[in-house]
């Protein structure tokens, strides 16, 4: 079977609609009453939004129920689905740990609690039945204060056994007033030896060339080949990889048609810039990674040669993939009969 590496998936947007709705019905009476019928919830949860900001508001719905106590519930189901339905060999999960802490605590207490969140996510991701190599990317956030974002960078350094990189999220159209601050935080992360990526050049309003030199990968980055192709030469020289998430751009109103991505792929391949195809929010979109590849192929946005190049780029740019071991050898180990699940992990009807 084909095996994939997923480099850009948010923990909040990874919960598929059915799993989230079942959680509401079983464990959250208020949300269960708000969404009594599944079809109506799925339509609300997965429909396109008009703007990126409107789209990002949906994350708060999930962040509110992803607590220290419930994270293992959601992550187990995420890993199970990623292995069985997506054939993932590698998965990087990104999230803002501060937003999973208790809002009943003071800011300093919430900062302290972030370490526990990282450990819970790390241990919950180690599922023997579904042997996926995983790593965490901790997201600084455009709407969090400097002290919290600095603590997130420090935490990434302290918990390097679980954390493979830091990111900046919260809508790239909100960075401008604090650009010097974010540059300083990224520079600090690099001095600590932390890998870096960041949501950048996703929207026309989120184009900040000042941040590019501090990133090892670029979250989305589609506006570079679309609007600023003169930057591609420097992106290629730095060996930066774009994390392109096709369905996202339709859900956020950033693009009108996926066909517009053909320019992105063609210009990047011509300039020698790698692209990793990702889902961003597979649950929120109700679209899994193999389907992202299939859609690009069937719409003639990429060909099979380009598809294979993107698959290889994803493993090559993966922050936590054990690069010292040949990929084929690792995949062989993952597919040994003794590592494969022989029975369902939970009884039918209890997924």
Secondary structure as GFF3:
##gff-version 3
##sequence-region A 1 351
A	DSSP	beta_strand	4	10	.	.	.	ID=ss1
A	DSSP	three_ten_helix	12	14	.	.	.	ID=ss2
A	DSSP	alpha_helix	17	27	.	.	.	ID=ss3
A	DSSP	alpha_helix	29	34	.	.	.	ID=ss4
A	DSSP	alpha_helix	38	46	.	.	.	ID=ss5
A	DSSP	alpha_helix	52	63	.	.	.	ID=ss6
A	DSSP	alpha_helix	71	86	.	.	.	ID=ss7
A	DSSP	beta_strand	88	95	.	.	.	ID=ss8
A	DSSP	three_ten_helix	97	100	.	.	.	ID=ss9
A	DSSP	alpha_helix	107	124	.	.	.	ID=ss10
A	DSSP	beta_strand	133	141	.	.	.	ID=ss11
A	DSSP	alpha_helix	146	158	.	.	.	ID=ss12
A	DSSP	beta_strand	163	169	.	.	.	ID=ss13
A	DSSP	three_ten_helix	172	174	.	.	.	ID=ss14
A	DSSP	three_ten_helix	176	178	.	.	.	ID=ss15
A	DSSP	alpha_helix	179	191	.	.	.	ID=ss16
A	DSSP	beta_strand	199	200	.	.	.	ID=ss17
A	DSSP	alpha_helix	209	212	.	.	.	ID=ss18
A	DSSP	beta_strand	217	220	.	.	.	ID=ss19
A	DSSP	alpha_helix	222	227	.	.	.	ID=ss20
A	DSSP	three_ten_helix	229	231	.	.	.	ID=ss21
A	DSSP	alpha_helix	232	238	.	.	.	ID=ss22
A	DSSP	beta_strand	241	244	.	.	.	ID=ss23
A	DSSP	alpha_helix	246	251	.	.	.	ID=ss24
A	DSSP	three_ten_helix	258	260	.	.	.	ID=ss25
A	DSSP	alpha_helix	261	271	.	.	.	ID=ss26
A	DSSP	beta_strand	274	277	.	.	.	ID=ss27
A	DSSP	alpha_helix	282	285	.	.	.	ID=ss28
A	DSSP	alpha_helix	289	298	.	.	.	ID=ss29
A	DSSP	alpha_helix	304	316	.	.	.	ID=ss30
A	DSSP	alpha_helix	327	334	.	.	.	ID=ss31
A	DSSP	three_ten_helix	337	339	.	.	.	ID=ss32
###
